Structures are given as structure tokens and as C-alpha cells.
């Protein structure tokens, strides 16, 4: 048991600096981030267009006058 614990602690002590290393320095933005942001922008644009059409339809309904209703007695005259 003592040998196994010593081996485990030695392995963890040897591997820990490798896990803490930062690796290569990233310069700029990766292509995956650009593609992801482009995809999100497409979703926003494709949701904006139906919302704009709905808003304009609502404005049209608010500002147009409805046709006058003619009663049955007025039609016969």
C-alpha cells in the first residue's frame, strides 16, 4: 500500500507542472469563434425580419381606417 501511494504521489508531482503550463500563446481570434459569431448574427437577422414585418403590419392596422358598415335599411333606400 505504501509503495502504491508513493508511486501515485510521485506521478501526481511529476505531472502537475505539465497541467499548469499555459502552452502556446494564441494570437488573434480563431476561425471557430468567427464562425460562431457569424452564426449568431444570422440567427439575429433572421429573427429581426419577421419581427419587422409584424411590426409594420401592426402599424398599418392601427393607422388605416376601417370601411363603414352599411345597415340593411340604408341599402334599400
N, C-alpha and C positions, 0 to 999 in steps of 0.2 A: 504494500500500500504506500509506504514511504517512497519507494522508487517511482511509482506511478505519479504521485503528487510532485515529486522533484522534476520529473520529465515534463509534466504539464506546466508547471511554473516556469521552467526554462524555455519551453516553447512559446508561452504567452509573452515572456520577457523579450524573446528574440523577435517576435512578430509585431509587437506593439509599435516600434518606431516606423515600420513599414505602413501600418494602418494610419499613422498620424501624418505621413508625408503628404504634401499638397499636390504633387505631380506636376504636370506641365502647366504653364501659365496660358490661360485662354485669352486670346486677343480678339476683340470684336464680338459680334453676335453670330451664333451658329445658324446654319441653314434651317435646322429644325425649328428654332424659335421664330425665324422669319416666316416659315410656312404656317406655324401655329397661329401667329398674329394675323396673317392673311386670311386664314380660315375663319377666325373670329370676326374679322372685318366683313367677310362675305355674309356671315350669319346676320350681323347687324344691318347690313344694307338690304338683304332680302326680307328682313322683318320690317324695315323702315318703309319700303314701297307699299305694302298692303295697308299699313297704318296711315300713310299719307293719303291713299285713295279713300279709305274710310273717313278720314277727317274732312276731306274735300266733299264727299257725299253728304256728310252731316251739315256742313256749311251751306251746301246747295239746298238741302231740305229746310234749313232754318230761314233762308233768305228768299225763297220762292213763294209765291202766293198760290194758294190752292184754288181750283176753279169753283165758281159759285154753284151751289146746289139749287137747282130749279125745282120748285114744288110742283106737284101734279096739277093743281088748279091754275097755275100760271101758264103751263104748257097748253091747255085747252083754249085759252083766250086768243 
